[in-house]
Every structure is written in C-alpha cells, then in structure tokens.
C-alpha cells in the first residue's frame, strides 16, 4: 500500500503489468497488454513506447521505430515516457535521438534540474562536447552546484582532446578551462578532490608544470587524499618534467625510508642519482639541499644508502625483497657505465645465490632474478645452477631413483632452479637423448608434486604444474626444431593429463589450443577456448589464437561462432564505454574520462577487430552466396560497398598479447620487439589482401550489363563505367599488396617457437590461390569490355577464351596441392599434413570466387545469345555460327564441373582413409610414457582424427553446393 498522504500516479499502476512482462522477457504479452490499455487510454504515451520496446525485442524494428517517432513528435515531458524512449533508442543503437528528446523536454520545462542533467548525459553518450559544455553551464545557472560547473570545464578539456588542431586546443579550449577553474579558486569555492585533480590535469596539458607543482604542494593539494601517495606521485611526475633531479632524488629517498620495498621509487632514486652525477651537481653552501630535503648526488652515497636499507631489512618483521634487488639493479647500472668494481658491491652470482636462499621458496623468485641473469658470465652458469641445487633440501636419492622434495617449500625452490636452467639456455645445448631424460625427470617430479595438492580445489592450480609445462616446452623444441613427430603427441598427452589434475590451468589450455591448431585440428579448440572464460578485453588480446585458425582449418560453423564471439565484444564496446564515461562524470572521476575515450578509440582501431570483421564477411559470402542473385542479396544485407574502406589503416593498433603463453627461453630465443614489428607488418599486408578481395567480390553485382555499344554513353551517365573503374583501381591496389606480401615472405622470417603465429599468406602464394584469384578479377574486366563493345571484337573473345583455359590449369594445379593423406602412419608413428587441409580451404574459397565471376560472365553472355537467336528466327536460317566466346565458356563450365566432381571424390577418399585409420596399431615410446599416459595419447590422436573428419565433411558439403550451382551455368 502507498503511504498515507502520498498520491500515487494512477498511470504507474496501469503500466505496471507491461513493465513486468518486459522485465520477464514476455514481449508478446507486453504488446497485448499495451494494446488493451491504449484502447481505453489513447493518450497514454508511455504505453505506446512500452509497446514499441516489445516490438523491437520481437524483431519488428520498423514498427517499433514508427511508434517511437510518433510519440517523440508529441514532445512528451512525463518521466515515464522519456525514460522508456531512452531505453528504446539505446536498444536501437540510436543514442543521438535521445538528445533531441531531452532538448524538447528542456524547452518545455526550462527549470528542471533532472531534465537538464539527462540532456547533458545524452550529449555525453554521443560525444557532443560543445553542447555538453553549454548544457553544464545551463544546469549550473539553474542549480549552482560545483559538480555541474566542473562538468562544463571537463567538456572543454574533451573539446581540446578531440580537436584536430593542437594549436587550437592549447590557445583556446584549455586556457578557457584554466580561467574557469581559477575563478572558482579565487572565490574559494573549490570543495572536492576531483576539482583539484581537474585543475592539475588542465595545467599538465598546458605544460605549465611549475604551476601544477605549486597547486599540488599548496593548500589545494591537501585535498588529494583518496589514493595512497597521490600527492607525492604527482610531485614526482612534475619534478621529472621540470628536470628537478635534486627534488626527485630527495623525495624518492624519503619515500624509501618510509617503505624500502617500493620498487618504483628505487628506479626514480637511481635515475636521479646518475642524472646529478652526469650534471656534476653540488649542494648549496647554506640551507637545505632541495625543497624536499637531503639529496644524494654521488655513487658512494647511493651504495651506502642501499647497504643501509639491507641492514634495516634484517630488523624487519617480514622479509622485504626490494633492498636486495635494488643492490643488483645498482650493479647492473654501474656495469653499464663501466665502473662497477670500484665500489665493492659484491659478486652478482653470490648476491643472487643469497637472494635465492632467502626467497627461493616464493613463486616470484624466478621473475625477480630473471631480470638480472645477464650479470652472470656464461662460463659460470652451470656452476651457479649446481650451487643452487646444492642447498635445496631433497630426500637422499636411492639407487635408480630421484632425490625428491619433502615439502612445498623445497618443491618451489627446485622449480625455480629448473626455470632458471631453461632461461640460462642449458636445456638448449643438450642432445635428443638428454632432452628425453630431462622430460622423464620433470614428469616424475610433476607426478610426485601432485601429492602436495591433493586438498586443492578444482579452481586452484597444482603446485607442480610448471614441471609439466617445462617438459612440454622441451618436447616442442624437439618437434619444431628437429621435426620429431613423436614429440608433439607426447606434449599433447602431458598437457591433457595435466588438465585432468588442474582443470583451471589456463596455460595448459592455451598451449593445447596452440598445438592443436598447428596440427590443423580445430575441433578440440572451441571447447578449450570457451573453458578459458575469456572476459571483456581478452577477446581482443588473446582472441587471435582462435580466430587466426577458425576459417583456415575448414570448420566453417565453428569459425562463424568464433567470429561472432569476438564481434559481440567489439560492438558492445561503443555502448559500454559511453556508460563508463557517464559514471565518471557522475562521480567526479574526471581523469578517467580521457582514458575511457582512448580505450574506445584503441578498440575501434584494433587490428584484430578489422581482421575478424573482414574474415566474417568473407565467410558469410562463402556459406550463403551461391549465385550472383544471392551474392547481391548478401552484399546488400552487409551494407558492403567496393568504394568504401572502413579500416583505419593509419591508426591500426596491435592489441594482441604475444606473451600470453609462459616462456622460459633465453633472450636470443624469446620474442623480441623486432618480431612484434614484423608480425604486425605481416598481419597488415594479409589484412589488405583479404579486405581488397572482399571489396572486389562486393563490386561484382554492381556491374549491370549492356547489350549494344550504343548504350555505352548511357551507362557512363548511370555510373556503371565508374563501377568498373573502381574494380580496376582495387585490382591495382591488390597487385601492390600482393607484391608487398611476396617481398615480406622473401625475408624467410622465423618467429620463436611460441611467438606470434604466422598468417595464411605463405600458403596463399605457394599453392597458387593468389594467382588464380587475381586472374579471376582480371577476367571480370575483360568480360565487362566484351559487354560494352559487343561481339564484334574477336581479340577480346580470344583473350577471354585463353583466360578460361589458364584458369582451369591454375585450378587443377591448386587441386594437385590438395592431394595426399591428412594422416598417415609411418614407421609406427602418426604423421599429420595440415597444409593439405589449408590448401583445400583455399581451393573452396577460390572455387567460390570462380563461380561468382562465372555467374557474372553468364549474365553478360545470355542477352547476346538471345539476340543471336532472334536474328536467326528473323532470317529463317537453320544455323547461325556461334561466336567463339560461347563455345569456350561452355567448355570451361564443363571442365569446371568435372574438376569439382574430382575434388569431391578426392575428399570422399580422404574421409574413407581417415575412418579406416586404426590408431591402436601405433607404437608409443614405452620408455617415456606410463600406461595411464598412453590412454591420453590415444585420446589426443582420436581428437585430431575426429577434427580432420569434421573439417573434411564441411568442406565436402560446401563443394557439393558449388557443384549444384555450376550445373546451372548454361547460357
């Protein structure tokens, strides 16, 4: 019941059932209930909008939009209608319509604080910064509250960020924002920390670093309390910008005295000390060294300071890593300057040994020491590892048995040593037999370590998981560097086994995904990726592991699903980021707003986003468009246009996380910055080729044909000839991209074992798909010429006939590259040939483009044939000599049909061989795997076999559809 004295709006009670139906997802009932209500109350605008929401959610977008526009035209001012329309327009992805809604409401109710703030937020959603500034000031005039004033100031900053002209930003927007804040400072109206943060942000962007420093150190700076050391961090940033190294040094020294484990201040301390040494700085004769107190300006002082921190650490109640690592960092810097031995800081090997004694049982010990291993001379590395092993408390080894750790601490120490052994390159210098011996030892240690994790939950990792991962890395070296096929099956076996003990181990899953994809088996990958439960930005950073192989391995349904998965995230980014920005305004987190904008822009310009978008459209055309009519429909539904290129080439951002897979390789084998640049270059060239291919295909339906040369002027007026110019221009661009790709591949770049996966470009060139697809698009140009000039030119007809013959030869060569077995047993070992699968996928794609082009040829030649037949009837001739282009086209279509039938037969043969392959007959290395592990080997081989069968079936089904279409090509 409503409280006494409160009058409830009767409309709320009437609308409640509709709201309930919509909330419960019962949209049809919501529409019915709204219709009932509207019969009795025709002017109840909100009921109409709620009905429109129901229609929108049941897929009747046009009806919903018409109904919404009807209500919007009435310029409603009741809260229910406005909120319902806001929800509807957001679901329609039309936030710009919400602004018009509240602009009208504000005109009718000019003193409403609520409507003005809704208008401001509506502008924020669409990034109308100028209007946001005006709306903020209008709001402040109605209700003089500080947040509204500073909304307006922040909108000025956003105008400066989005301004194309940087000069305009620094001479108009930012100075105006500065004056607005200064006015509030002079009037002593600054109330909140967010307002000080905003003032600081403006001064920093204006490069008024001294003024910004004065604000932080002054009375206003006292309001900066929400973050730990917020004031100190801002001071430090300004000191660095102003090159005030004495202050930098004194402040970082003071903060390290408070907390000697804060690594960021050690780095600033060392930077400032060496800057002061290089400048030969000396303290003033009288007074303080600096604004922040005492300054250290010599190496001796720095050495003494670090030694004191280590002495103090000994008295600490908990062990601190910072001081010990700082000593190693100082040695590294002094060595770099060529003056280490003078200061007797100690031997890095001994210091690292002491560090290991103190922190070796912590998982972070390896990552801490990893940074400093280059201080070890290569001759001392084996001795250093032996020294570390010597202090680990392992059980006394019995004859023929390993010395094993007695507790988790000893296990962590031993694990740290094994990781360091690989990092120092000691595993890379041993032969195959020794590597297998190490793998065996690591797996025994892994099995033993499982005893310590018996009480672990399924969501927790086992303590010994890294042993398994390191063993797999050794096996991968053997497979990828020495071509040992047995090693890949053993690595998959160990990972699948590891996953049963540690179901939440993301590294096991990621490595399995990578290896299965390298083997050409996409089947097990979708489930593995799904179980990773990737969140938000991870769809961009690690999504490439899935989408790179999705379509390439012939599992089209799974590929479509994978692309949708990624695209859903990218499309929601725009809407979600707008909500983050609005929340930041509401809560005064102004410094976050530019970050959110930059985040949105970075995702919009994501390389992965552009790749997935392009591949998804090509995939849709491949699956849905059989002949030119359905091709035209598909292209229309995708709003594709050959003239438009929606990829932001200049701003493309590579957001891939190439280090997502753990790696213990030495520096010379690890992913370098050069590898990243080369990978980005390769990905960009391949994206250009794919994007141009898509645009060329989308241009085919635009080439309507003419019957007589007389019509050529008319077609130019209609813009058809400009369409062929677009096709020819795209073809030239494709040639340039292909040449870039060939030049890139000539470098023969080898990425590290677990570095960035190479693109499909090498296969595209080597199997002949590239040449064949280019020839097809050139054929389009020739056919258009024939269409324009008529059948009089025998030269064009001859050229087209030769092109048909050449295409058939190229397609036959491509088919020959698809021959061979996908899986075979050789010397008792199962060998795979995933390149055959990739070639088959390229064949299907090339055959699809062949069909679309052939369909265009068919549409051009048909009218010519009709015209000839009419002439024949008029002249009452018994036979008319058919132009050569007809006979060559018919011969070409017949050969195309035969070739496709042969490929389908070949695929059936592959299917029969795969089904008949008996995995039980394979020999498995008895010395390396236990009986239990052999079961996992059978499982992984079965998964690969099953995945190949699935791929072959999908490719076969698609080719059968293409064959049916070829049979219809009869002019």
N, C-alpha and C positions, 0 to 999 in steps of 0.2 A: 504493500500500500504506500502511496505517496504521503509524505509528512504533511500534517495539518498546516494549512496556511499556504502551501505550495500548490500552484495551479499547474497541472501537467498539460502540455500541449496535446489536444486530442489526436492530432495528426501522428504524433510519435506512437501512440497506441495502435493506430490503424496500420502504420508502416511496419510495426514490429514483426509480424509473421513473414513479411517479404525479406526483411533483414536476416531472419533466422534461416529461411530456405537458402538464401545466398551463402550464408556462413557455412551451412552443412553441405554445400555443393549440389543442392537440389534445384538446378536452374530452371527446369521446366515448370515446376510448381511455383517458383518465384514469379515467372512470367504470367501464369494463370491467375495467381493472387493479385498481381498488379492490374491485370485486365479487369478483374472483378471490382477492384477499388476505383479504377478510372471510370467505370460505368456510373458509379454513384457520385464520384467527386472528379469531374472532368478537369478542374483547375489545380489538381494536386500534382504540381510539377515533379516533386521528388519521386512519386510513384512511376512516372514516365521514365525518369532516369534509372530507377532500380530495374525497370523492365528492360531498358537498354543494356544494363550490365548483364542481365540474364541472357539476352540475345547475343551479346558479344562473346560470352562464355560458351554458348552453344554453336559458335561458328558463323552466326548471321551478322557479320561485321557491318555490311551496308545498311541493313535495317536499324541496327543499333546506332550507327553514326547519324542517320537521318533523324532519329528520335532525339538524340542528344542535341543536334543543331537546332531542332525545333524549340527545345527548352532554353538553350543558350540565347537564341534570338529574343526571348522574352526578358533577358537580363535579370534573372532571379536574384533576390537578396536574402532568401531564407537559408539558414545554415545547413539544413538537411540536403537541399538541392545542390548547393555549392560543393559540399563535401562529396556527395555521390558523383557529381560530374568530374571532380578532381580524380577520384578513383577510376572512373571510366576512361578518361583521357590518358591516364598513366598506363592503364592496361592496353590501350590502343597505341601506346608509344607516341602520343601526340602532346607532349608537355607544353608546347607553345600555345595550345588552345586554352590552357588553364590561365595563362596570363591575361588573355582577352576577357575571360570570365570575371576575374577579380578587378580588372581595370573598370569594367562596367559597374561592379558592386561598389567600388570605392567612390565612383562619381555619384551614385545614388545615396550612399551613406558615408559622407566625407570624413566624419569624426570617429569612425570605427577603428580602434586600435587593432582588433583581431583581423579585419579585412585588409588593412594596410600591411600587417606582418605576413599574412598569407600571400599578398601580392609580391612582397619582397622575396619570399621563398620560391614563388613561382618563377620569378626572374632568375633566381639563383640556379634553378633546375636547367634553364636553357642558356645560362651564361651571358645574360644581358647585363653587363657590368655597369654601363652608363645609367640604365634605368634603375638598377639596384641602388646606385648612389642617390638618385633622386627620390626613390621610394623610402630609403633610410632616413633622409633629411625630412621628408614629409611626415614620417612617423614620429621623428624627434620633436617636430613642431607641435604635433597633437599631444604627445605624451613625452615630456622631456626627461627621458631615462638615458643614462650613459650608454648601455649596450646598443641602443638604436643609433646613436651618434657614431659610435665606432663601427657599426655595420657599414655606414656610409663611407667612413675612412678606409675600411678594408676593401670596399668596392673600387675605390680609387687605386689602391695597390694592384688589384686584379686587372684594372684597365692598363696599368703600366706594364704588367707581366704579359698581357695579351697583345700589347701594341706592337705593330710591325716595325715601327721606327723607334729605335732605342733612345735616340736623342729626344724625341717627344716624351718618352717615359721619364727621362731624368730632368727635363726642363719644365714639364707641365704637371703631370699626374702626381709624381712623388713629392715635389715641393708643395703642391696644394695640400696633400695629405699631411705633410710635416707641419704646415701652418695651422691646419685644423686641430692637430694634437697639441701644438704649442699654446694655442688659445685656451684649451682645457687645462694645461699645466699652469699657465699664468693665473687663471681663475681658481686654481687649486681644486679642480673638480675630478682629478684622477682618483678613481676609487679601487679598481681591481688590478690584479696581477696581469690579466690578459691585455689591459690597456697599456701597461708599461712594455709588455712583450711586443705589442704592435708598434709602439714608438721606436723601440730598439730595431725592429725589422725595417722600418722606413729609413732610419739613419744608416743602417748597414747597407741597404740597397742604394742609397745615395752616396755610398763610400765616405760618409762622414764618421770615420772610425773613432776619432778623438771625442766627438760629441756623444757617440754611442757609449763609449767608455765612461764618460762623465755621468751619463744617465744611470748606468749600472752601479757605479761607485757612490753615487749620490743618494739623496733621500728617497727618490723613486725606486732605486734598486732594492730597498728594504722590503718592497712588496713581492720580490721574486723568491717565493718560499716553497712552491709546490714540488719542485724537483730537487733532489739532493745535489748540492754544489752547483745549483743553476747559476748563481751569481758569479762564482769562481770560474766556471766553464766559459761564460760569456766574456769575462775579463780576459781570460787566457786567449780566446779567439781574437779579441781586439788587439791585445799586445802583439800577437803574431802578425796580424795585418799591418800594424804600425812598426813592425820590426823592433819592438821594445824588448830586446832579449834579456836585459838585466831583470826587468819585471817578470818576464816569463820564467826565468830561472828561479827567482826568489819565491814566486807563488807556487811553482811546482815542487820546490824543496819543502816549503811549508806544508803543502798538502801531503807529501810523502812522509813527513814527520808524524802527521795525524794517522795516516794509513799507508804503511810501507808495502802493501800488497796491490796497490792500484797501478796497473801496468801502463795505462795511457800517460800518467804523469812522469814515469821513468823516461818514456820516449821524448816528452817535451823537455825534461831536465837535460838529457844528453844532447838533444838538438841545440838547446840554448847554450850549454857549456861550450860546445865546439864552435858555435857562431861567435861567441865572445872571444874565444882563443884566436879565431881567424881575424877578428877585428882588433886584436891586441887591446882589448878594453881594460881599463883600470878604474877602481872605485874612486869617488871624490875624496879629497883630503879630509874634509869635515862632513859631519852629518851622516844620514842614512845612505846606504848603497843605492837604494831604489825606493819607489813608492811602496813596494811590497816587503821591504826589509833586506836582510843579508843576501849577497849574491856570491855564487861560486863561479870563478872565471878561469880556473886552471885545471889541468888533468889531475894534479896531485889532490886538489880539493874533492874532485869527483870520486877518485879512488877511495879517499878517506871516508867520504860520505857513504859510499856503498858498503865499505867494510863495517862502518858503524851500524848500518841497517841490518847486516847479517848478525852482528853481535847482539843487537836489540831483539832480533827474531828468536835467538836462543832462549830469551827470557819469556817469550810469548807463550800463552796457554795453549794455542793451537799452531801447528807448523804453517808457515807462510812461504809460498813459492817465489813470490816477487823478488826479494833481495838476491836470491841465488841466481835467478835467471837474468837479473839486471847486471850481475858481475860478468856473466857470459856475453851479454849484449855489449858491455863496455869493451871487453877483449876484442870482440868482432869489429867494433868501430875503430879501436886503436890499431888493429891489424890492417884495416882498410887504409888507415892514414900512415901505415908503415912505421909505427912507433910503439909496439906492444911491450917488447922485452924490458924497456927502461923502467917499467912501473911494477914489476914483480907481482902481477895479479894471480899468478899460478898457472899450471898447465891445464888447458881446457879438458883434456882427456881425464885428468884426475878430478876436476871440478864436476864433470858430467857423471863420473863414477860415484862421487859423493852425493850428487843430486839423486841418482838412481837409488842409492842406499836409503835415502830419506823418503823419497816419493815413488819408488818403483812399483808399489802395490796400488797406485792410483791410475785409473784408465787414462788420465790426462798426461801422464809422464811421457808417453811416446810423442804426443803432439807438441809438448814443451821442448823436448830435446831435438825433434825433427828440424827445427829452425837452425840449430847450431851444429849439426853433424858435419857441415863443411869445414869446421875448425879442426877436424881430425885428419891427420895425414893418411893417405891411402894405405901406406905400409903398416899403420898401427891399427887398422880396423878389425882385423881378425883377432888380434891380441885384446882389443877393447871388449869385443863380444865375449871372449873366453873369460875375461876378468869379471864381467857382469854375471855370467853363468855360474862362476865360482862362488858367489855369495848367496845364491838362491837356495833356500832350504828344501832340497828334494830328497825323496826316500833313497836309501842305499840301493844301488842297482844290483838285482840278482842276475845270474848268468843268463844272457839272451833276453833280458827284459829291460825296459826303460826305467830311468830314475824319474819318478812322478811327484808332483807337488802334493803336500799333505793337507793344505788348506787353500782357501780362495785367495789369500794374500800372495802366497807363493805362486799360484797359478797366474795371477795378474802380472807378477814380476817376470815370470818366464814368457808370458805372452808379449810383454813389452820388448824383451830381448829378441824374440822371433821377428817382431815387426821391424825392429832396428836392423836385424840381419838382412832383411829384404831391402830396406831403404838404403843400406850401405852397398848394395849390389852384390853381396856374397852369394846369393842364390842364382845369380845370372851367370856366374863363371863356372858352375859345375856341369858335368855331363848328364846325359839322359838317365843313366843308371842311378847316379847320386840323387837326381831330382826325384825319381820314383821312391827312393829310400826316404827322402825328406817328407814326401807326401804321405807315405805309410806311417812315419813317426808322428806327423801332425794329426793324422786321423786317429791314431791310438790315444794321443793326448786329448783330442776332442771328445772321444768316447769316455775317457776317464773323467774329464771335466763335467760331463753330464750328471755325474753323481752329486756334485755340489749344487745342482739346480733342480733337484727332484721336487722341492717345495715351491718352485717358481710357478706363477700363474701363466696362463696361455698368452697373456698380453705382454709378459716380460721376456727378455732375451736370456738365453743361456750364457753362463759366464765364459764358456769355451768356444762360442760361435766363431770368433776370429780365427781360431785354428783351422776350422773348416774353410773359411774364406781364403786364407793364405794358401791352403792346399789346392784349392780351385784355381787360384792365380798361377801357381806353378804349372798346373796341367794345361791352362790356357796358353802359357808361354810355349809349351811343347806342341800344342795343336797349331797355333797361328804362326809360330816361327819355324818349327821343324816339320809341320804337316802330319803330325802323329794323330791319325783319325781316332784311335782308341782313347786318346786323352780327353776328347770332347765328351764322349759318352761317360767317362769316369767323372768328369767335372759335373755333368748334369745329375749323375747318380748321387754324388755327395751333396749337392745343393737340395735335391728333392728329399733326401734323407734328413738333411739339416732342418728343412722346413717342417717335418713332422715333429721334431723336438722343439722348434722355436717358430710357431706359426705366424708370429707378428714381426719376424725379421725382414725389414724392408730391403736390406742389402741382398739377401738370398733371392728375394722376388725380382729385384731389379736385374741381378746378374742372370737369373733364369730367363727373363724377358729378352735380354740382350743376346744370349747364346741361342735360344730357340729361333729368334729372328735371323741370326746369322746362318742358321741351318735351313732357313726357309720355311719354318713351321710356325704359322701364326695362330693355329688352333689353341694351344695352351695359354697363349699370351693374354688374351682378353680377360680371362678369369683372374690371372695373376695381377694384371694392372688394376682390375676392379677391386681386388682384395687389398691393394695398397691404400684405398680410400683417399685418393689424392684430393686435396682441398684447395679451392679458390685459385691462387696464383700458380699453384703447382701444375695446373692444366696447361699453363704456358711454359713453365720452366722444365718440366720432365715429360710433358705430353709428346714431345718429338720422338721419344723411344717407341711409342705406339704408332703414331701417325706416319712416321717415315716408312714403315713396313706394311701398313694396313692394306693399301691397294696393291702394292708391289708383289704380294705373295698370293694373289688370286682369290682371297676370301672377301668377296665384294660386300656381302651383307654385314660382316663384322667391320669392314672398312668404313661403311656408311655410318654404322653405330659409333665408331671411334671418332669420326669427324664431327658428328652431332654432339658428342660428349664435350669436345673442345670448343665448338662454336657456341654452345649454350652459355659457356662461361664468358666468352668474349662479348657476346651480345648483351648479357646481363650487366657487364662492367659499366656501360654507359649509364644505366638507370641506377645501379648501386652507388656509383661514385657521386652522383648528384645527391643521394641521401646522406652520404658521409659529409659532404660539403655543408648541407643544411644543418646537420647536427653540430658541426664545427662552429657555425655562426651562432647557433642557439646557446652553446656552452662556452663561447668565447675562446675556442682553441684556434685562434687566427693563424698561428704559424703553421698549422697543419693544412690549411686550405690550399696554398700553392703546391704542397706535397701531393695532395689528392689530385689536383689538376695534372701535375707532371706524371703521376701514376697512370691516370686515364689516358693521357697522350702516348705514354710509352706502350701501353697495351694496344692502343689503336694502331700504332706503327710497328707492332710486333711482327717479326719475320715469320714466326710460327702461325700467327693468325692469317697472314697473307697466303702462306702455303696451304693451310687447311681449307681456306675459302676456295682457292683455285682448284685444288685436288677434289674437293667435294662436288664442285660444279661439273668438272670433267667426268667424275664418277657417275653423277646423276644422268648426264647425257649418255654415257656408256650403257647404263642399265635401262633407261627409259626411251631413248630416241632411236627408233628402228629405221624409219624412212624420213624423207625431207619434211613431210607434214608434221609428224610427231616431233621432229627436231625443232621445227619452227615454234611449236607449242611450248616445248621445254625451255627454249631460249627466252620466249616471251615471259613465261612464269618466273624465270630467274632474273628478269629485267636486265638481260645481258645486251651489251651493245659493242660492236667491234671498235667504235671510235673512242669509247670511254675506258680509261685505265684507272681503276680505283686504288692501286697500290702506291703507297707513299715511298717511292724508291729512294729519295734523298734522305728520308728520316728513318728508314728501316732500322729496327732495333733488335739485336740478337739477345733474347732473354733466356736462351737455353742454359740450363745448369749442366755444364760439361764435366763437373767434378762430383756429380751425384753418386757415382759408384766409388766406393772407398778404394784407395790406391796406395800401395806402399813402394812404388817404383822409385829408383834413384832419379835425380833431376834430369839426367840426359835421356831418360826413357819416359818421363812424365809429360803431361800436356803442357805445352809452352804457349806463350802469348802469340807466337808465330802460327802455331797450329790453329788457334782460335780465329785469327785473321784469315788464314787460308780456307778454313771450313766455312766461314761467313761468305767469302768470295765465291766458293763452290756452290753454296746453297742459293746465293743471289742469282748466279748465272742460270742454274737449273730452274729457279722460280721464273726467270724471264722467259725461258724456253716454254715452260708449261703455260704461263699466262698468255703468251703470244699464240700458242697453239689453240687455247680456249677462245681467244678473240677471233682467230681466223675461222674456227668452226662456227662461231656465232654469226659470222658475216655471210655464210653460205645462203641462208634463207632470204637475205636482203637482195640477192641478185635476181630480180624478176627478169624474164627473158623477152626478147623482141622477135618479131617474125620477119620483118623486112628491114633492109639497111636504111630505107627512107625514115624509119622511126627513130634513128639514132639521135637526131637533134632533140626529139621529144623526150627521149629517155634522159638526155643530159639535163633537160629542164626539170624532170621529175626527180633528179638526184641519183638515178641508178648508176650512171657512169662514175659519179663521185664515190659510190659504194665500191666499185671495182678498184678505184684509185686507193681507197682505204685498204682493201685486201692486198694490193701490190705494195703499199707502204709497209704494212705489217709483215709481209713476206721478206722485205729488205731488212727490217729490224730483226726478224727471226734469223736471217743469214748472219748478221753481225753477232747475235747472241751465240749461235752455233760455233762461229769462229772463235769467240772468246772461250767457249767450253772446250774446244779442241786444244787451244793453246794452254789452257789450265791443265788439262789431262797430260799434256806432253811433259809436265814437270814431274810426273810419276810420284806424287806425294804419298808418303806412308804415315798415317796417323798412329799414335800409340795404341797398344792392344785394346785398351778400354777408353780410347779417346773418342772424338766425335764420329758417328757413323757416316761413311761416305754416301753421297747421293746416288740416284739411279743413273746419273749422266753417263758414266763409263759404259754401262750395258746398252744404253740407248744409242750410243755411237757405234759400239763394236758389233752389235747384232744387225745393224742396217736399218733399224726403225727410223732413225733420224733422216737418212737419205730418202727413204720411202715416203715418209710424211711430207717432206719438203716437195718431192716430185708431185704428190697429190695436189698440193696447193698451187703449184705452177700449172698443173693441168686445168685447174679452175680458171686461171687467167686465159689459157688457150681456148677453152670452151666458150668463155664469155666473148672472146674475139670472133669465134665462129658464129655465135648468136647475133652479134652486131653486124657482121659483114655478109652473112648468108653463106650458101653452099657453093658460091662461085669460086672461092679460093681453094685450089687443090693443095696449095702449100700448107695451109693451116690444117686441112684434113690429114695430110701426110704426117705432119708434126704430131697431131693428136693420136694417130694410129701407132706411131713409134713410141709415144708416151705410154699407151696401153700395154705394148709389148714389154717395154722397160719395167713398168710397174709389176707385171706378172713375174718377171725374172727376179725383181727385188723381193717380192713377197715369198717366192719359192726359196730364195736364199735365207730369208728370215725363218721360214718353216724348217729348213735344214739345221738351223741353230737350235731348234726346239727338240731335235731328235736325241735319243739316248735315254738311259734309265734315271729316274729320280733317286732311287735307292738300289744299291747292289751289294751283294756280299762278295768280298774279295779276300782270299786267304783267311777266311773265318772272321773278317772284320767288316762291319756295316759301314759302307761309304755313301755319302749323300752328294747330290749335284743340284743345289738350289738355283744355280744360274739357269738351268733348263726351265724352271718354274717362272723365273723373272722374264725369260725370253718369250714364254707362252703368253704371259700377261701383256707384254709389249705387242705380240702378234695380234691378240684380240683387239687391243686399242687401235692398232694400225688398220686392221680389217674394218673396224667400225668407221674410221675416218674415210677409208676406201669406199664404203657403202654410201656415206653421206655425199661424197663427191660424185660417185656413180649415179646417185639419185638425182643430183643436180644436172649431170650430163643427160640423163633420161628425160628430165623435164624440158631441156633445151631441144633435144632431137625429136621428141614426139610431134610438136607442131610442124616441124619440117616434113616429117613423114606424112602427116595428114594432108599437107599442102600438095605433096607429090601425088598422093592417091587421088586427090580431087582433079588434078591436071590429067591424070591417066584416064579417069572416067569421062572427062570432057572430050578428050581426043579419041576416046574409044580404042585406046591402044591395048594390046594383050599384055605387053610387058614394058615396064619402064626401068631403065638401068639405075640401080640404087647407087647413090654416092658412096665412095669407099669408107667414109666415116661410120656409116651404118653397119657395114659388114665387119669392120674392125671392132666396133663397140659390141656387136653380138658375139663375136669370137672371144672378146675379152670377158664378157659376162659368163660365157660358158666355161672358160678356163678358171674363172674366179670360183664358180660353183664346184668344179672338180677339185680345186685346191682346198677349199673349205671342207669338202667331204673327206679328203685325205687327212686333214688335220684332225677332224672329229674322230676318224678311225684310229689315228695315232694316239689320241687321248684315251679312247676306249682300251687300246692296247696297254697304255701306261697303267690304267686302272686295274686291268686284269693282272699285270705283273705285280703291282703293289699289293693286291689282295692275296695273291699266291705266295708272297714272300713269307717264309717261315722264320720268325725271329728266334725260335727255340734252338735252331741249329747253330747259332753263332757261338764262337768261343769267346770267353771273357777271361781276362787276366786273373788267374787264380791267386797269384801272389799278392795282388793289391786289394782285391775286394772280398769281403766275407760273404757267406751265403745270403745273409739278410740284404746286403747291398746289391747282390746280383738281381734280386727281385726288383729293386728300384731301377736297375739298368734296363730290364725288360719293360718296365712301365714307361720310362722316358723314350725308349725306341718305339714303343707302341704309340705314344703320343705323337711323335714325329710322323710315323707311318699314317696314322689316322688323319693328321692335319694335311698331309700331302693328298690323301684320297679326297678329302673335303674340297681342297683347292681345285683339284683336277675336275671334280664334279661340277663345281660352279663355273669354271672356265668352259667346260664342255656344254653346259646348259646355255651359256651366253652365245657360244658359237653356233649352236643349233638355231637359235633365234635369228642370227645373222644369215644363216643358210636359207631359212624360210624367206627372208627379205630379198636375198639375191635372186631367188626363183621368180620373184615378182617383177624383176627388172627386164621387161620385154617390151621394147619400143614398138 
